[in-house]
Amino acid sequence: MAEIQQVEDSKQAARAERKAARLAKEIGAFAQAHGGAEGQIAYIGHEGTRIVLVGEDGGWGDLVAPTYAVARSAVEKAGITVHEEFAGEFAAKVKTGPYEWTRMAGIQVGGPSNG
């Protein structure tokens, strides 16, 4: 029985490693497209862990990893700076456009929903 558990644990570890490698590749592509990138990792509950990315040009995006450990591994493999909080100078780098502002207005004060 212990051998079966070890095999299952080994398979799960291999899957997690592959997922981290795929996420690292996506993070690297984002960084390359935006002149570099920084990130922040946030646990979002049962759904997993969000990796928020902010490019040097102000572009931003996010990815979701199945676990915090996979997210941490992915950002380490990608070699980006990771912030503890989405605040301060890091958050100020985010550039938003008309879409984001009208979308936020649509959600908050009854403005257009863009959708």
Residue pairs with C-beta under 8 A, 6 or more apart in sequence:
16 66
16 67
16 69
16 70
16 73
17 73
19 65
19 66
19 70
19 74
20 65
20 70
20 73
20 74
20 77
21 74
21 77
23 51
23 63
23 65
23 70
23 71
23 74
23 78
24 73
24 74
24 75
24 77
24 78
26 63
27 37
27 39
27 51
27 53
27 63
27 74
27 75
27 78
27 80
28 78
30 37
30 53
30 55
30 61
31 37
31 53
31 55
31 78
31 80
33 55
33 59
34 55
34 56
34 57
34 59
35 55
35 56
35 57
36 55
36 56
37 53
37 54
37 55
37 56
37 80
38 53
38 54
38 80
38 81
38 82
38 83
38 90
38 93
39 51
39 52
39 53
39 54
39 75
39 80
39 81
39 82
39 83
40 51
40 52
40 82
40 83
40 84
40 85
40 86
40 90
41 49
41 50
41 51
41 52
41 68
41 71
41 72
41 75
41 82
42 49
42 50
42 52
42 86
43 49
43 50
43 68
44 50
44 64
47 64
48 64
48 65
48 66
48 67
48 71
49 64
49 65
49 66
49 67
49 68
49 70
49 71
50 62
50 63
50 64
50 65
50 71
51 62
51 63
51 64
51 65
51 71
51 74
51 75
52 60
52 61
52 62
52 86
53 60
53 61
53 62
53 63
53 80
54 60
54 90
54 91
54 93
54 94
55 93
56 93
57 95
58 93
58 94
58 95
59 95
60 94
60 95
63 74
65 71
65 74
75 82
83 90
99 114
102 111
102 112
102 114
103 113
103 114
105 111
105 112
106 112
106 113
106 114
107 113
